[in-house]
């Protein structure tokens, strides 16, 4: 297995969220990924927030295999800061402020591998370490985008690792 050092910024095109609270509506088409949408298990938590496609939200509609990372945490312990979600469907979610979207370069990176790697405690500690603030901590994308990660060069190797971690997560869920 050949590994290479890559920066978070290398994984794809990153775009920060904007405030879309003014667009929230009952019964809207799109689920909102908001600070409360991130769980400590890196699973989407549906808060029931919805929007429709508007001039303000259309550029924030996520695609299947995009990653989103929360850059803010309302707890001082940093339990969710840097958590990543893997988008499972096209045209279903939009992202709000305090979230960074990563449109993964699938030529070089497997989104499922990046999801598992970025949520690993050993990797998240670098993001938590870069956080600032007291009662509500945050990180700046410009700071964490330069964190180095060791990545298998081949997509097949990334796939094998991702499959292993998916299987382990599934077993843990079954035993809970």
VEXLUMVEX-220071 format. One line per field, with one value per residue (C-alpha): residue in one letter; z, x, y. Coordinates in nm, 2 decimals, m for minus. Example, Ala and Ser with C-alpha at 12.3 -4.5 7.8 and 13.67 -1.06 7.14 Angstrom:
2
res = (A, S)
z = (0.78, 0.71)
x = (1.23, 1.37)
y = (m0.45, m0.11)
***
This chain:
176
res = (X, X, X, X, X, X, X, X, X, X, X, X, X, X, X, X, X, X, X, X, X, X, X, X, X, X, X, X, X, X, X, X, X, X, X, X, X, X, X, X, X, X, X, X, X, X, X, X, X, X, X, X, X, X, X, X, X, X, X, X, X, X, X, X, X, X, X, X, X, X, X, X, X, X, X, X, X, X, X, X, X, X, X, X, X, X, X, X, X, X, X, X, X, X, X, X, X, X, X, X, X, X, X, X, X, X, X, X, X, X, X, X, X, X, X, X, X, X, X, X, X, X, X, X, X, X, X, X, X, X, X, X, X, X, X, X, X, X, X, X, X, X, X, X, X, X, X, X, X, X, X, X, X, X, X, X, X, X, X, X, X, X, X, X, X, X, X, X, X, X, X, X, X, X, X, X)
z = (0.00, m0.10, 0.10, 0.03, 0.23, 0.12, 0.27, 0.35, 0.08, m0.18, m0.13, m0.35, m0.39, m0.06, m0.02, 0.30, 0.40, 0.44, 0.66, 0.52, 0.83, 0.64, 0.39, 0.65, 0.57, 0.69, 0.45, 0.23, m0.02, 0.11, 0.45, 0.61, 0.74, 1.04, 1.35, 1.52, 1.23, 1.33, 1.59, 1.79, 1.57, 1.25, 1.15, 1.02, 1.28, 1.11, 1.31, 1.08, 0.93, 0.56, 0.27, m0.09, m0.38, m0.39, m0.52, m0.18, m0.14, m0.50, m0.48, m0.14, m0.27, m0.20, m0.43, m0.35, m0.22, m0.11, 0.24, 0.49, 0.79, 1.09, 1.18, 1.50, 1.82, 2.09, 2.35, 2.50, 2.48, 2.10, 2.06, 1.71, 1.58, 1.26, 1.23, 0.87, 0.70, 0.38, 0.16, 0.06, m0.20, m0.47, m0.45, m0.09, 0.14, 0.16, 0.40, 0.63, 0.78, 0.99, 0.75, 0.48, 0.18, 0.01, m0.34, m0.34, m0.63, m0.70, m0.95, m0.66, m0.35, m0.24, m0.04, 0.19, 0.28, 0.35, 0.56, 0.78, 0.80, 0.88, 1.16, 1.32, 1.67, 1.58, 1.29, 1.45, 1.73, 1.48, 1.41, 1.78, 1.85, 1.59, 1.75, 1.91, 2.15, 2.49, 2.53, 2.16, 1.98, 1.61, 1.35, 1.04, 0.72, 0.61, 0.91, 0.90, 0.52, 0.55, 0.79, 0.64, 0.61, 0.50, 0.22, 0.03, m0.33, m0.49, m0.49, m0.45, m0.12, 0.00, m0.09, 0.11, 0.42, 0.39, 0.36, 0.67, 0.87, 0.74, 0.85, 1.19, 1.23, 1.13, 1.38, 1.66, 1.57, 1.58, 1.92, 2.07)
x = (0.00, 0.14, 0.05, 0.08, 0.05, m0.24, m0.41, m0.78, m0.80, m0.69, m0.99, m1.22, m1.38, m1.47, m1.75, m1.87, m2.23, m2.43, m2.71, m3.03, m3.25, m3.47, m3.56, m3.69, m4.05, m4.29, m4.31, m4.02, m3.86, m3.50, m3.38, m3.14, m2.80, m2.75, m2.53, m2.79, m2.78, m2.45, m2.44, m2.15, m2.18, m2.14, m2.49, m2.74, m3.00, m3.31, m3.43, m3.73, m3.59, m3.69, m3.64, m3.75, m3.53, m3.48, m3.21, m3.04, m3.06, m3.00, m2.62, m2.63, m2.81, m2.59, m2.51, m2.48, m2.12, m2.06, m1.92, m2.02, m1.81, m1.94, m1.71, m1.89, m1.98, m2.21, m2.04, m1.70, m1.59, m1.59, m1.80, m1.92, m1.67, m1.51, m1.77, m1.84, m2.16, m2.16, m2.45, m2.65, m2.89, m2.90, m3.12, m3.24, m3.03, m2.90, m2.63, m2.65, m2.39, m2.11, m2.09, m1.83, m1.92, m1.66, m1.74, m1.50, m1.26, m1.37, m1.09, m0.84, m1.06, m1.34, m1.60, m1.68, m1.31, m1.28, m1.59, m1.45, m1.10, m1.22, m1.45, m1.18, m1.09, m0.72, m0.79, m1.05, m0.81, m0.62, m0.94, m1.03, m0.68, m0.72, m1.05, m1.09, m1.35, m1.49, m1.86, m1.90, m1.59, m1.52, m1.25, m1.17, m1.16, m0.85, m0.67, m0.78, m0.77, m0.39, m0.39, m0.20, m0.34, m0.18, m0.40, m0.37, m0.29, m0.51, m0.89, m0.91, m0.71, m0.93, m1.23, m1.11, m1.04, m1.38, m1.56, m1.39, m1.49, m1.84, m1.86, m1.73, m1.97, m2.26, m2.16, m2.13, m2.48, m2.62, m2.47, m2.60)
y = (0.00, 0.34, 0.64, 1.01, 1.32, 1.54, 1.85, 1.87, 2.14, 1.88, 1.66, 1.87, 2.20, 2.36, 2.62, 2.78, 2.80, 3.13, 3.22, 3.08, 3.11, 3.37, 3.09, 2.84, 2.73, 2.47, 2.18, 2.29, 2.06, 2.05, 1.93, 2.18, 2.08, 2.30, 2.30, 2.07, 1.83, 1.68, 1.40, 1.28, 0.96, 1.17, 1.08, 1.33, 1.45, 1.57, 1.88, 1.93, 2.25, 2.29, 2.53, 2.56, 2.64, 3.01, 3.25, 3.23, 2.84, 2.71, 2.73, 2.54, 2.23, 1.93, 1.64, 1.27, 1.20, 1.56, 1.59, 1.86, 1.96, 2.15, 2.44, 2.55, 2.38, 2.51, 2.30, 2.39, 2.02, 2.02, 1.70, 1.79, 2.04, 1.90, 1.62, 1.52, 1.40, 1.21, 1.31, 1.01, 1.15, 1.42, 1.72, 1.65, 1.87, 2.23, 2.35, 2.65, 2.88, 2.73, 2.43, 2.37, 2.17, 1.96, 1.85, 1.55, 1.50, 1.14, 1.09, 1.08, 1.02, 0.80, 1.00, 0.71, 0.67, 1.05, 1.04, 0.76, 0.91, 1.26, 1.14, 0.92, 1.04, 1.05, 1.28, 1.50, 1.59, 1.81, 2.01, 2.03, 2.15, 2.43, 2.55, 2.89, 3.04, 2.95, 2.90, 2.84, 2.71, 2.74, 2.67, 2.87, 2.67, 2.86, 2.72, 2.36, 2.33, 2.30, 2.01, 1.71, 1.36, 1.04, 0.89, 0.57, 0.66, 0.40, 0.42, 0.05, 0.07, 0.36, 0.14, m0.16, 0.06, 0.23, m0.10, m0.23, 0.08, 0.06, m0.30, m0.22, 0.07, m0.16, m0.42, m0.16, m0.03, m0.39, m0.46, m0.14)
***
